[in-house]
Amino acid sequence: MKKHFARLLHAAGWVLLAGVLLQLYFIARIGLMVWVDPQSTAFQRSEMALLAARGQFQWKQQWVPGSAISEHLMRAVIASEDGDFLNHSGIDWEAIESARTRNAAAQARAQAQTERLQRRQKLAQERAQRRMERLQKAGRPVSPALQAAASGASAPAAIQPKVIGASTISQQLAKNLFLSGERTLFRKAQEVLLTYYLEWILGKRRILEIYLNNVEWGAGVFGAEAAAQHYFGKPAARLNVMEAARLAVMLPRPKYFEQHRNARYLTSRAATIAAWSRDVELP
């Protein structure tokens, strides 16, 4: 028994040591970013591999200092992505709780809508079955459409709720720099630690600069400079208020909006963000 306990204690010691060394590695990597600009992120490398697998090799990215990025874009991104950026310590716990509550309500609404559709489909199926039986008794032909309705072949798919996130700019940067897309408790815990490391070592201004130089703005389009050139044919330093607002609104779904640049939502939301951004303070 004592030997078994000693082995467990020994194994736990090695696991603890490995965890400490991993955190020291991340801290050292982030410490270098005080002076060294990260030229790629884990997310970018993953996207590059996907593009290469499809035979697509377009890649647009050019690092520029924060002074070469329009302050309109900085303000718009903060207004759109993380309105409390200057005040939180990396994690906005109130926003996370609010998002959790709203997502739970959205899930319940989606479930109720799905159940209503399923009940309607069942009633329609029963009516189709009765009609098909009458036609068969009368010796009349049954159409393929009626047969499909009677069999329930067109059952409605479950409605997916619209889920909102509450990740801060610092959290997004932590995920993009170092982490994979898997959803596990360990990954989430590591994301929290990395976020605090970024805030502690780099500070808000440097976090925003790195974020804006590496965030995705379309298929193979990364960073503010590449996005400004790709969408407006100008450097990031010359973006005006509305151009900056449009880019900020694209961030949650950049690939979608790259293909739907004239979407009404993009235009209307950009006007709102442009108005909000006037009151945003920069780090």
Backbone as CSV, one residue per row, in Angstrom:
resi,resn,N_x,N_y,N_z,CA_x,CA_y,CA_z,C_x,C_y,C_z
1,MET,0.820,-1.199,0.000,0.000,0.000,0.000,0.865,1.265,0.000
2,LYS,1.903,1.249,0.846,2.788,2.404,0.921,3.533,2.606,-0.393
3,LYS,3.949,1.486,-1.021,4.659,1.589,-2.299,3.747,2.166,-3.372
4,HIS,2.490,1.717,-3.369,1.524,2.213,-4.350,1.309,3.714,-4.163
5,PHE,1.161,4.140,-2.912,0.976,5.562,-2.616,2.209,6.365,-3.025
6,ALA,3.399,5.802,-2.793,4.640,6.490,-3.154,4.737,6.672,-4.671
7,ARG,4.312,5.638,-5.428,4.336,5.746,-6.894,3.379,6.840,-7.371
8,LEU,2.180,6.883,-6.775,1.214,7.920,-7.144,1.748,9.313,-6.831
9,LEU,2.379,9.430,-5.661,2.947,10.713,-5.259,4.065,11.117,-6.205
10,HIS,4.885,10.146,-6.598,5.976,10.413,-7.535,5.435,10.862,-8.894
11,ALA,4.400,10.155,-9.388,3.800,10.517,-10.670,3.168,11.901,-10.603
12,ALA,2.491,12.192,-9.480,1.874,13.510,-9.320,2.931,14.608,-9.311
13,GLY,4.081,14.315,-8.719,5.175,15.283,-8.710,5.666,15.599,-10.115
14,TRP,5.792,14.557,-10.955,6.224,14.785,-12.327,5.188,15.571,-13.128
15,VAL,3.911,15.275,-12.897,2.848,16.018,-13.582,2.879,17.479,-13.165
16,LEU,3.059,17.724,-11.868,3.129,19.098,-11.371,4.326,19.826,-11.965
17,LEU,5.469,19.153,-12.024,6.665,19.758,-12.603,6.454,20.094,-14.077
18,ALA,5.823,19.163,-14.806,5.553,19.403,-16.225,4.637,20.611,-16.395
19,GLY,3.625,20.730,-15.499,2.717,21.868,-15.571,3.424,23.183,-15.301
20,VAL,4.314,23.183,-14.323,5.068,24.404,-14.000,5.981,24.788,-15.157
21,LEU,6.668,23.799,-15.737,7.559,24.083,-16.867,6.780,24.616,-18.059
22,LEU,5.586,24.082,-18.288,4.753,24.576,-19.392,4.383,26.036,-19.177
23,GLN,4.023,26.382,-17.941,3.665,27.778,-17.667,4.875,28.698,-17.809
24,LEU,6.045,28.236,-17.383,7.262,29.039,-17.544,7.581,29.239,-19.017
25,TYR,7.330,28.209,-19.827,7.535,28.320,-21.283,6.628,29.402,-21.867
26,PHE,5.341,29.377,-21.487,4.415,30.381,-21.996,4.813,31.780,-21.527
27,ILE,5.209,31.903,-20.274,5.610,33.210,-19.745,6.828,33.735,-20.496
28,ALA,7.783,32.849,-20.792,8.970,33.266,-21.542,8.593,33.705,-22.961
29,ARG,7.695,32.940,-23.604,7.250,33.303,-24.945,6.582,34.677,-24.946
30,ILE,5.731,34.907,-23.979,5.036,36.192,-23.904,6.026,37.305,-23.558
31,GLY,6.999,36.994,-22.675,8.008,37.992,-22.334,8.772,38.472,-23.560
32,LEU,9.093,37.578,-24.479,9.786,37.973,-25.710,8.955,38.941,-26.539
33,MET,7.626,38.827,-26.426,6.750,39.678,-27.228,6.780,41.135,-26.799
34,VAL,7.400,41.404,-25.665,7.589,42.805,-25.282,8.442,43.514,-26.322
35,TRP,9.417,42.785,-26.886,10.317,43.368,-27.872,10.169,42.755,-29.273
36,VAL,9.791,41.483,-29.341,9.759,40.767,-30.620,8.311,40.614,-31.082
37,ASP,8.032,41.044,-32.308,6.682,40.937,-32.857,6.410,39.505,-33.311
38,PRO,5.366,38.858,-32.793,5.043,37.494,-33.251,4.535,37.529,-34.688
39,GLN,5.190,36.810,-35.568,4.854,36.861,-36.990,3.765,35.875,-37.389
40,SER,3.404,34.955,-36.512,2.306,34.044,-36.792,1.752,33.530,-35.471
41,THR,0.560,32.965,-35.533,-0.079,32.415,-34.346,-0.449,30.960,-34.605
42,ALA,-0.818,30.247,-33.540,-1.252,28.864,-33.695,-2.470,28.785,-34.608
43,PHE,-3.389,29.743,-34.465,-4.580,29.755,-35.313,-4.208,29.985,-36.775
44,GLN,-3.302,30.904,-37.033,-2.879,31.172,-38.414,-2.222,29.952,-39.040
45,ARG,-1.384,29.282,-38.274,-0.718,28.095,-38.826,-1.727,26.994,-39.135
46,SER,-2.758,26.891,-38.302,-3.815,25.923,-38.568,-4.569,26.287,-39.843
47,GLU,-4.888,27.569,-40.007,-5.581,28.020,-41.209,-4.716,27.834,-42.451
48,MET,-3.413,28.078,-42.315,-2.497,27.897,-43.436,-2.497,26.447,-43.898
49,ALA,-2.522,25.523,-42.948,-2.542,24.101,-43.296,-3.831,23.742,-44.025
50,LEU,-4.963,24.313,-43.590,-6.236,24.037,-44.257,-6.240,24.573,-45.682
51,LEU,-5.725,25.781,-45.864,-5.666,26.366,-47.201,-4.754,25.551,-48.113
52,ALA,-3.614,25.128,-47.569,-2.675,24.331,-48.367,-3.305,23.000,-48.770
53,ALA,-4.091,22.400,-47.861,-4.743,21.129,-48.178,-5.752,21.281,-49.309
54,ARG,-6.309,22.497,-49.458,-7.265,22.751,-50.540,-6.585,23.266,-51.807
55,GLY,-5.262,23.328,-51.775,-4.538,23.852,-52.930,-4.595,25.356,-53.043
56,GLN,-4.930,26.041,-51.938,-4.999,27.503,-51.930,-3.840,28.037,-51.097
57,PHE,-3.093,28.937,-51.674,-1.889,29.411,-50.991,-1.883,30.933,-50.826
58,GLN,-3.080,31.554,-50.951,-3.121,32.995,-50.747,-2.904,33.319,-49.277
59,TRP,-2.031,34.247,-49.015,-1.733,34.632,-47.636,-1.366,36.098,-47.623
60,LYS,-2.170,36.887,-46.917,-1.934,38.324,-46.862,-1.757,38.738,-45.412
61,GLN,-0.568,39.216,-45.105,-0.296,39.720,-43.768,0.962,40.581,-43.810
62,GLN,0.911,41.716,-43.160,2.076,42.586,-43.056,2.036,43.278,-41.700
63,TRP,3.036,42.990,-40.893,3.086,43.604,-39.566,3.394,45.091,-39.687
64,VAL,2.633,45.886,-38.952,2.907,47.320,-38.861,2.833,47.717,-37.392
65,PRO,3.594,48.723,-36.963,3.508,49.159,-35.564,2.145,49.779,-35.275
66,GLY,1.794,49.856,-34.015,0.513,50.433,-33.640,0.330,51.849,-34.151
67,SER,1.427,52.584,-34.270,1.346,53.963,-34.756,0.937,54.029,-36.222
68,ALA,1.029,52.904,-36.941,0.659,52.856,-38.360,-0.731,52.237,-38.560
69,ILE,-1.484,52.110,-37.475,-2.862,51.625,-37.552,-3.788,52.760,-37.135
70,SER,-4.790,53.010,-37.943,-5.730,54.098,-37.662,-6.325,53.970,-36.269
71,GLU,-6.352,55.069,-35.533,-7.002,55.056,-34.229,-8.496,54.812,-34.368
72,HIS,-9.057,55.144,-35.541,-10.463,54.820,-35.783,-10.679,53.309,-35.685
73,LEU,-9.736,52.535,-36.228,-9.869,51.077,-36.187,-9.694,50.565,-34.765
74,MET,-8.730,51.109,-34.039,-8.541,50.690,-32.649,-9.803,50.918,-31.834
75,ARG,-10.376,52.104,-31.965,-11.586,52.414,-31.210,-12.757,51.538,-31.647
76,ALA,-12.889,51.316,-32.956,-14.011,50.518,-33.462,-13.922,49.077,-32.995
77,VAL,-12.715,48.518,-32.989,-12.547,47.128,-32.552,-12.859,46.994,-31.069
78,ILE,-12.415,47.940,-30.268,-12.739,47.902,-28.837,-14.247,48.026,-28.639
79,ALA,-14.886,48.964,-29.357,-16.328,49.161,-29.217,-17.107,47.922,-29.616
80,SER,-16.648,47.237,-30.656,-17.364,46.082,-31.179,-17.065,44.801,-30.418
81,GLU,-15.802,44.597,-30.035,-15.377,43.314,-29.484,-15.259,43.278,-27.963
82,ASP,-14.963,44.431,-27.352,-14.624,44.388,-25.918,-14.733,45.789,-25.338
83,GLY,-15.965,46.226,-25.109,-16.197,47.600,-24.683,-15.548,47.967,-23.363
84,ASP,-15.269,46.976,-22.519,-14.664,47.249,-21.200,-13.171,46.927,-21.200
85,PHE,-12.553,46.959,-22.370,-11.163,46.535,-22.542,-10.210,47.214,-21.561
86,LEU,-10.368,48.506,-21.354,-9.430,49.243,-20.505,-9.618,48.952,-19.016
87,ASN,-10.775,48.428,-18.639,-11.092,48.315,-17.224,-10.927,46.919,-16.635
88,HIS,-11.107,45.876,-17.441,-10.995,44.535,-16.880,-9.530,44.094,-16.837
89,SER,-9.292,43.010,-16.117,-7.922,42.506,-15.968,-7.626,41.352,-16.926
90,GLY,-8.412,41.237,-17.985,-8.213,40.189,-18.973,-9.447,39.364,-19.207
91,ILE,-10.181,39.057,-18.126,-11.410,38.282,-18.202,-12.560,39.151,-17.700
92,ASP,-13.607,39.269,-18.500,-14.782,40.034,-18.086,-15.810,39.044,-17.545
93,TRP,-15.722,38.755,-16.239,-16.563,37.723,-15.638,-18.039,38.083,-15.688
94,GLU,-18.363,39.370,-15.558,-19.768,39.784,-15.635,-20.336,39.517,-17.026
95,ALA,-19.537,39.807,-18.065,-19.988,39.555,-19.441,-20.151,38.063,-19.692
96,ILE,-19.263,37.262,-19.112,-19.359,35.804,-19.281,-20.648,35.282,-18.645
97,GLU,-20.968,35.756,-17.442,-22.195,35.314,-16.775,-23.432,35.766,-17.547
98,SER,-23.391,37.001,-18.056,-24.518,37.503,-18.840,-24.696,36.680,-20.112
99,ALA,-23.585,36.360,-20.783,-23.671,35.553,-21.999,-24.191,34.157,-21.695
100,ARG,-23.764,33.585,-20.564,-24.230,32.249,-20.194,-25.749,32.250,-19.984
101,THR,-26.254,33.281,-19.315,-27.697,33.375,-19.073,-28.462,33.531,-20.382
102,ARG,-27.969,34.422,-21.251,-28.651,34.660,-22.527,-28.579,33.438,-23.427
103,ASN,-27.462,32.728,-23.403,-27.332,31.524,-24.231,-28.254,30.410,-23.749
104,ALA,-28.408,30.308,-22.427,-29.324,29.302,-21.879,-30.756,29.597,-22.310
105,ALA,-31.124,30.889,-22.277,-32.467,31.270,-22.711,-32.654,30.999,-24.204
106,ALA,-31.615,31.283,-24.999,-31.687,31.028,-26.439,-31.814,29.536,-26.726
107,GLN,-31.099,28.719,-25.938,-31.186,27.262,-26.090,-32.598,26.773,-25.779
108,ALA,-33.198,27.321,-24.727,-34.554,26.925,-24.365,-35.551,27.324,-25.448
109,ARG,-35.392,28.543,-26.004,-36.296,28.976,-27.074,-36.150,28.093,-28.305
110,ALA,-34.916,27.760,-28.659,-34.677,26.912,-29.826,-35.274,25.526,-29.631
111,GLN,-35.153,24.990,-28.416,-35.719,23.682,-28.117,-37.240,23.705,-28.238
112,ALA,-37.854,24.791,-27.720,-39.312,24.913,-27.795,-39.772,25.037,-29.251
113,GLN,-39.049,25.819,-30.054,-39.404,25.960,-31.468,-39.273,24.630,-32.201
114,THR,-38.209,23.898,-31.887,-38.008,22.583,-32.519,-39.151,21.639,-32.173
115,GLU,-39.557,21.630,-30.914,-40.645,20.750,-30.489,-41.955,21.129,-31.173
116,ARG,-42.219,22.448,-31.339,-43.437,22.871,-32.042,-43.429,22.406,-33.491
117,LEU,-42.282,22.562,-34.150,-42.177,22.121,-35.540,-42.366,20.612,-35.657
118,GLN,-41.807,19.887,-34.699,-41.943,18.429,-34.723,-43.410,18.003,-34.531
119,ARG,-44.128,18.702,-33.649,-45.546,18.381,-33.446,-46.348,18.660,-34.712
120,ARG,-46.052,19.813,-35.354,-46.749,20.133,-36.599,-46.445,19.100,-37.678
121,GLN,-45.177,18.680,-37.737,-44.802,17.687,-38.738,-45.501,16.354,-38.483
122,LYS,-45.654,15.999,-37.213,-46.326,14.744,-36.874,-47.795,14.795,-37.270
123,LEU,-48.450,15.937,-37.018,-49.852,16.083,-37.415,-49.992,16.015,-38.932
124,ALA,-49.072,16.699,-39.643,-49.114,16.667,-41.107,-48.884,15.254,-41.621
125,GLN,-47.998,14.515,-40.958,-47.732,13.132,-41.357,-48.971,12.257,-41.161
126,GLU,-49.648,12.448,-40.036,-50.856,11.662,-39.772,-51.946,11.972,-40.788
127,ARG,-52.096,13.268,-41.141,-53.092,13.627,-42.159,-52.744,13.010,-43.500
128,ALA,-51.445,13.029,-43.840,-51.015,12.445,-45.110,-51.251,10.945,-45.143
129,GLN,-51.022,10.293,-43.997,-51.252,8.841,-43.933,-52.735,8.510,-44.149
130,ARG,-53.617,9.305,-43.510,-55.052,9.054,-43.676,-55.482,9.281,-45.125
131,ARG,-54.958,10.341,-45.727,-55.309,10.622,-47.130,-54.801,9.517,-48.037
132,MET,-53.578,9.039,-47.769,-53.017,7.979,-48.601,-53.845,6.701,-48.471
133,GLU,-54.323,6.392,-47.264,-55.153,5.200,-47.060,-56.463,5.310,-47.833
134,ARG,-57.074,6.529,-47.840,-58.323,6.710,-48.589,-58.109,6.512,-50.083
135,LEU,-56.989,7.054,-50.588,-56.692,6.910,-52.014,-56.450,5.445,-52.370
136,GLN,-55.743,4.745,-51.527,-55.453,3.335,-51.790,-56.731,2.498,-51.778
137,LYS,-57.644,2.797,-50.826,-58.912,2.062,-50.783,-59.749,2.329,-52.022
138,ALA,-59.643,3.560,-52.544,-60.410,3.929,-53.743,-59.721,3.463,-55.021
139,GLY,-58.527,2.872,-54.882,-57.792,2.399,-56.051,-57.179,3.503,-56.882
140,ARG,-56.974,4.624,-56.259,-56.390,5.772,-56.978,-54.881,5.842,-56.695
141,PRO,-54.121,6.429,-57.642,-52.660,6.492,-57.462,-52.276,7.456,-56.340
142,VAL,-51.153,7.160,-55.714,-50.617,8.002,-54.641,-49.340,8.662,-55.149
143,SER,-49.277,9.962,-55.066,-48.109,10.687,-55.578,-46.896,10.454,-54.690
144,PRO,-45.697,10.548,-55.277,-44.480,10.408,-54.464,-44.403,11.426,-53.328
145,ALA,-44.884,12.664,-53.584,-44.843,13.695,-52.554,-45.699,13.308,-51.355
146,LEU,-46.890,12.718,-51.639,-47.755,12.292,-50.543,-47.144,11.121,-49.788
147,GLN,-46.509,10.207,-50.521,-45.835,9.088,-49.869,-44.727,9.575,-48.938
148,ALA,-43.962,10.566,-49.410,-42.883,11.116,-48.580,-43.434,11.790,-47.335
149,ALA,-44.561,12.520,-47.500,-45.168,13.197,-46.352,-45.701,12.195,-45.350
150,ALA,-46.268,11.107,-45.844,-46.818,10.092,-44.953,-45.732,9.323,-44.213
151,SER,-44.557,9.222,-44.813,-43.459,8.484,-44.174,-42.647,9.341,-43.222
152,GLY,-42.896,10.653,-43.276,-42.123,11.551,-42.411,-40.721,11.793,-42.899
153,ALA,-40.520,11.652,-44.221,-39.175,11.802,-44.780,-38.668,13.228,-44.692
154,SER,-39.591,14.184,-44.547,-39.177,15.599,-44.520,-39.206,16.156,-43.104
155,ALA,-38.779,15.354,-42.144,-38.771,15.801,-40.750,-37.889,17.030,-40.576
156,PRO,-38.347,18.039,-39.818,-37.565,19.271,-39.658,-36.302,19.047,-38.838
157,ALA,-35.258,19.748,-39.214,-34.012,19.671,-38.448,-34.153,20.489,-37.172
158,ALA,-33.379,20.132,-36.168,-33.410,20.873,-34.907,-32.918,22.294,-35.131
159,ILE,-33.614,23.254,-34.555,-33.228,24.658,-34.675,-32.030,24.921,-33.776
160,GLN,-31.016,25.555,-34.349,-29.819,25.855,-33.580,-29.922,27.247,-32.961
161,PRO,-29.683,27.374,-31.673,-29.779,28.693,-31.041,-28.639,29.600,-31.488
162,LYS,-28.903,30.903,-31.453,-27.861,31.881,-31.736,-27.072,32.113,-30.459
163,VAL,-25.831,31.618,-30.456,-25.003,31.679,-29.251,-24.092,32.899,-29.320
164,ILE,-24.019,33.634,-28.231,-23.133,34.791,-28.171,-21.940,34.473,-27.286
165,GLY,-20.815,35.091,-27.582,-19.609,34.881,-26.801,-19.325,36.076,-25.906
166,ALA,-18.372,35.907,-25.000,-18.013,37.005,-24.103,-16.501,37.088,-23.951
167,SER,-15.776,36.584,-24.935,-14.313,36.621,-24.854,-13.811,38.043,-25.040
168,THR,-12.902,38.450,-24.189,-12.277,39.756,-24.326,-11.222,39.715,-25.437
169,ILE,-10.723,40.875,-25.818,-9.642,40.943,-26.803,-8.432,40.170,-26.297
170,SER,-8.142,40.280,-25.017,-7.000,39.563,-24.437,-7.198,38.058,-24.519
171,GLN,-8.411,37.585,-24.235,-8.700,36.150,-24.351,-8.563,35.672,-25.792
172,GLN,-9.106,36.435,-26.719,-9.013,36.054,-28.125,-7.553,35.951,-28.557
173,LEU,-6.738,36.910,-28.109,-5.329,36.873,-28.468,-4.645,35.648,-27.863
174,ALA,-4.957,35.338,-26.600,-4.370,34.160,-25.955,-4.703,32.903,-26.738
175,LYS,-5.966,32.743,-27.135,-6.387,31.563,-27.902,-5.673,31.505,-29.240
176,ASN,-5.667,32.631,-29.946,-5.074,32.639,-31.287,-3.575,32.384,-31.258
177,LEU,-2.884,32.922,-30.269,-1.431,32.785,-30.207,-0.987,31.358,-29.920
178,PHE,-1.669,30.699,-28.983,-1.093,29.473,-28.431,-1.958,28.217,-28.498
179,LEU,-3.268,28.345,-28.601,-4.136,27.203,-28.322,-4.818,26.646,-29.565
180,SER,-5.233,25.389,-29.456,-5.986,24.734,-30.518,-7.466,25.061,-30.364
181,GLY,-8.281,24.577,-31.276,-9.699,24.871,-31.229,-10.511,23.907,-30.405
182,GLU,-9.876,22.940,-29.746,-10.617,21.963,-28.953,-11.246,22.623,-27.734
183,ARG,-12.356,22.048,-27.275,-13.072,22.604,-26.114,-12.965,21.628,-24.950
184,THR,-11.994,21.837,-24.101,-11.827,20.999,-22.922,-11.625,21.896,-21.706
185,LEU,-11.826,21.317,-20.526,-11.641,22.074,-19.294,-10.195,22.524,-19.146
186,PHE,-9.241,21.650,-19.509,-7.824,22.014,-19.410,-7.509,23.186,-20.332
187,ARG,-8.048,23.144,-21.574,-7.778,24.219,-22.520,-8.348,25.536,-22.008
188,LYS,-9.553,25.498,-21.445,-10.165,26.726,-20.937,-9.364,27.277,-19.771
189,ALA,-8.889,26.398,-18.888,-8.075,26.852,-17.765,-6.770,27.471,-18.255
190,GLN,-6.174,26.856,-19.277,-4.933,27.405,-19.821,-5.180,28.753,-20.484
191,GLU,-6.332,28.894,-21.131,-6.685,30.179,-21.752,-6.762,31.283,-20.705
192,VAL,-7.354,30.981,-19.561,-7.465,31.976,-18.492,-6.076,32.388,-18.009
193,LEU,-5.209,31.400,-17.771,-3.851,31.708,-17.323,-3.102,32.538,-18.354
194,LEU,-3.174,32.151,-19.611,-2.486,32.893,-20.671,-2.989,34.329,-20.767
195,THR,-4.281,34.496,-20.584,-4.856,35.844,-20.634,-4.271,36.719,-19.537
196,TYR,-4.161,36.178,-18.339,-3.581,36.960,-17.245,-2.089,37.215,-17.480
197,TYR,-1.380,36.249,-18.062,0.033,36.470,-18.387,0.178,37.639,-19.372
198,LEU,-0.673,37.645,-20.406,-0.614,38.719,-21.402,-0.838,40.085,-20.753
199,GLU,-1.864,40.160,-19.913,-2.170,41.434,-19.258,-1.038,41.862,-18.333
200,TRP,-0.489,40.920,-17.611,0.568,41.213,-16.630,1.862,41.631,-17.309
201,ILE,2.235,40.961,-18.381,3.545,41.192,-19.003,3.499,42.273,-20.082
202,LEU,2.467,42.272,-20.904,2.450,43.141,-22.083,1.705,44.452,-21.872
203,GLY,0.603,44.427,-21.177,-0.194,45.630,-21.023,-1.158,45.819,-22.182
204,LYS,-2.120,46.715,-21.998,-3.219,46.880,-22.954,-2.760,47.333,-24.339
205,ARG,-1.870,48.301,-24.404,-1.482,48.857,-25.703,-0.805,47.801,-26.567
206,ARG,0.106,47.043,-25.977,0.826,46.020,-26.740,-0.112,44.870,-27.116
207,ILE,-1.025,44.505,-26.222,-2.006,43.467,-26.532,-2.824,43.875,-27.749
208,LEU,-3.296,45.111,-27.760,-4.108,45.593,-28.880,-3.299,45.617,-30.174
209,GLU,-2.037,46.024,-30.089,-1.175,46.066,-31.279,-0.968,44.667,-31.863
210,ILE,-0.667,43.696,-31.008,-0.450,42.329,-31.489,-1.749,41.747,-32.041
211,TYR,-2.841,41.996,-31.340,-4.140,41.488,-31.787,-4.476,42.006,-33.181
212,LEU,-4.350,43.309,-33.389,-4.731,43.901,-34.662,-3.815,43.476,-35.802
213,ASN,-2.616,43.044,-35.483,-1.701,42.594,-36.536,-1.871,41.115,-36.886
214,ASN,-2.638,40.375,-36.091,-2.740,38.939,-36.319,-4.161,38.409,-36.468
215,VAL,-5.175,39.207,-36.154,-6.541,38.712,-36.205,-6.965,38.454,-37.646
216,GLU,-7.850,37.468,-37.815,-8.304,37.077,-39.152,-9.359,38.052,-39.670
217,TRP,-9.217,38.463,-40.971,-10.184,39.336,-41.605,-10.670,38.759,-42.941
218,GLY,-10.513,37.463,-43.133,-10.945,36.817,-44.365,-10.088,35.590,-44.606
219,ALA,-10.387,34.867,-45.666,-9.624,33.655,-45.987,-8.191,34.025,-46.351
220,GLY,-7.243,33.718,-45.463,-5.846,34.047,-45.710,-5.516,35.509,-45.533
221,VAL,-6.414,36.281,-44.937,-6.193,37.720,-44.715,-6.054,37.942,-43.210
222,PHE,-4.871,38.347,-42.793,-4.605,38.512,-41.359,-3.976,39.874,-41.086
223,GLY,-4.475,40.539,-40.065,-3.912,41.801,-39.632,-4.558,43.002,-40.301
224,ALA,-4.455,44.138,-39.606,-5.111,45.365,-40.048,-4.587,45.859,-41.388
225,GLU,-3.276,45.787,-41.595,-2.702,46.305,-42.843,-3.204,45.506,-44.045
226,ALA,-3.172,44.181,-43.936,-3.653,43.339,-45.033,-5.145,43.560,-45.265
227,ALA,-5.917,43.708,-44.186,-7.359,43.915,-44.319,-7.667,45.246,-44.991
228,ALA,-6.960,46.298,-44.597,-7.191,47.615,-45.200,-6.878,47.590,-46.691
229,GLN,-5.791,46.941,-47.053,-5.425,46.843,-48.467,-6.413,45.958,-49.229
230,HIS,-6.828,44.864,-48.610,-7.712,43.885,-49.258,-9.095,44.470,-49.532
231,TYR,-9.644,45.202,-48.580,-11.022,45.685,-48.710,-11.131,47.122,-49.215
232,PHE,-10.118,47.937,-48.955,-10.241,49.347,-49.312,-9.089,49.886,-50.148
233,GLY,-8.085,49.055,-50.400,-6.975,49.486,-51.236,-6.163,50.626,-50.652
234,LYS,-6.030,50.643,-49.324,-5.274,51.715,-48.668,-4.592,51.155,-47.435
235,PRO,-3.572,51.834,-46.913,-2.916,51.356,-45.685,-3.827,51.509,-44.473
236,ALA,-3.534,50.734,-43.440,-4.353,50.757,-42.230,-4.347,52.119,-41.564
237,ALA,-3.289,52.875,-41.743,-3.186,54.194,-41.110,-4.203,55.176,-41.660
238,ARG,-4.715,54.922,-42.878,-5.605,55.889,-43.535,-7.074,55.483,-43.498
239,LEU,-7.423,54.476,-42.736,-8.825,54.071,-42.630,-9.653,55.172,-41.973
240,ASN,-10.823,55.467,-42.552,-11.698,56.454,-41.929,-12.653,55.766,-40.944
241,VAL,-13.540,56.536,-40.343,-14.402,56.018,-39.287,-15.272,54.865,-39.777
242,MET,-15.954,55.022,-40.906,-16.874,53.997,-41.390,-16.125,52.767,-41.896
243,GLU,-14.990,52.959,-42.555,-14.199,51.810,-42.994,-13.721,50.997,-41.799
244,ALA,-13.267,51.695,-40.777,-12.813,51.013,-39.562,-13.967,50.254,-38.907
245,ALA,-15.122,50.881,-38.858,-16.284,50.242,-38.237,-16.695,48.988,-39.001
246,ARG,-16.657,49.030,-40.321,-17.014,47.847,-41.117,-16.042,46.699,-40.838
247,LEU,-14.764,47.002,-40.758,-13.787,45.953,-40.461,-14.024,45.380,-39.060
248,ALA,-14.357,46.234,-38.109,-14.596,45.765,-36.743,-15.798,44.825,-36.691
249,VAL,-16.853,45.159,-37.408,-18.062,44.331,-37.409,-17.803,42.974,-38.057
250,MET,-16.855,42.911,-38.977,-16.543,41.657,-39.664,-15.884,40.622,-38.759
251,LEU,-15.268,41.045,-37.674,-14.384,40.165,-36.917,-15.005,38.853,-36.419
252,PRO,-16.235,38.844,-35.915,-16.747,37.536,-35.461,-16.946,36.536,-36.600
253,ARG,-17.206,37.031,-37.831,-17.463,36.137,-38.972,-16.757,36.677,-40.216
254,PRO,-15.442,36.753,-40.202,-14.724,37.421,-41.297,-14.895,36.748,-42.653
255,LYS,-14.887,35.426,-42.691,-15.007,34.730,-43.971,-16.401,34.909,-44.571
256,TYR,-17.411,34.926,-43.705,-18.780,35.137,-44.189,-18.910,36.530,-44.791
257,PHE,-18.460,37.546,-44.054,-18.630,38.910,-44.537,-17.702,39.231,-45.711
258,GLU,-16.618,38.481,-45.845,-15.785,38.651,-47.037,-16.587,38.293,-48.287
259,GLN,-17.466,37.310,-48.165,-18.308,36.885,-49.285,-19.619,37.672,-49.363
260,HIS,-19.956,38.404,-48.301,-21.211,39.175,-48.270,-20.908,40.601,-47.825
261,ARG,-20.114,41.279,-48.604,-19.650,42.618,-48.214,-20.757,43.655,-48.225
262,ASN,-21.825,43.387,-48.954,-22.939,44.344,-49.037,-24.115,43.943,-48.154
263,ALA,-23.886,43.060,-47.200,-24.963,42.630,-46.305,-25.524,43.822,-45.541
264,ARG,-26.836,43.876,-45.428,-27.487,45.003,-44.741,-27.060,45.075,-43.283
265,TYR,-26.909,43.910,-42.653,-26.481,43.907,-41.248,-25.122,44.569,-41.092
266,LEU,-24.202,44.268,-42.002,-22.850,44.825,-41.920,-22.900,46.346,-41.973
267,THR,-23.708,46.883,-42.867,-23.808,48.337,-43.011,-24.455,48.985,-41.800
268,SER,-25.572,48.398,-41.336,-26.285,49.005,-40.209,-25.493,48.885,-38.910
269,ARG,-24.889,47.731,-38.706,-24.098,47.534,-37.490,-22.864,48.424,-37.489
270,ALA,-22.264,48.612,-38.663,-21.090,49.485,-38.760,-21.437,50.918,-38.366
271,ALA,-22.629,51.377,-38.735,-23.044,52.726,-38.348,-23.158,52.839,-36.834
272,THR,-23.665,51.792,-36.195,-23.778,51.792,-34.736,-22.407,51.804,-34.075
273,ILE,-21.501,50.953,-34.571,-20.155,50.883,-34.002,-19.411,52.194,-34.219
274,ALA,-19.600,52.823,-35.372,-18.952,54.114,-35.635,-19.396,55.146,-34.608
275,ALA,-20.675,55.118,-34.256,-21.183,56.061,-33.248,-20.618,55.743,-31.870
276,TRP,-20.601,54.475,-31.516,-20.069,54.076,-30.202,-18.580,54.402,-30.076
277,SER,-17.839,54.219,-31.154,-16.383,54.332,-31.093,-15.908,55.743,-30.761
278,ARG,-16.751,56.730,-30.983,-16.347,58.121,-30.688,-16.070,58.316,-29.195
279,ASP,-16.693,57.508,-28.363,-16.526,57.659,-26.915,-15.500,56.699,-26.321
280,VAL,-14.847,55.895,-27.179,-13.886,54.901,-26.689,-12.540,55.546,-26.421
281,GLU,-11.984,55.271,-25.254,-10.627,55.724,-24.946,-9.626,54.642,-25.324
282,LEU,-8.445,55.076,-25.747,-7.402,54.129,-26.152,-6.367,53.953,-25.029
283,PRO,-5.766,52.776,-24.950,-4.737,52.541,-23.928,-3.481,53.351,-24.212
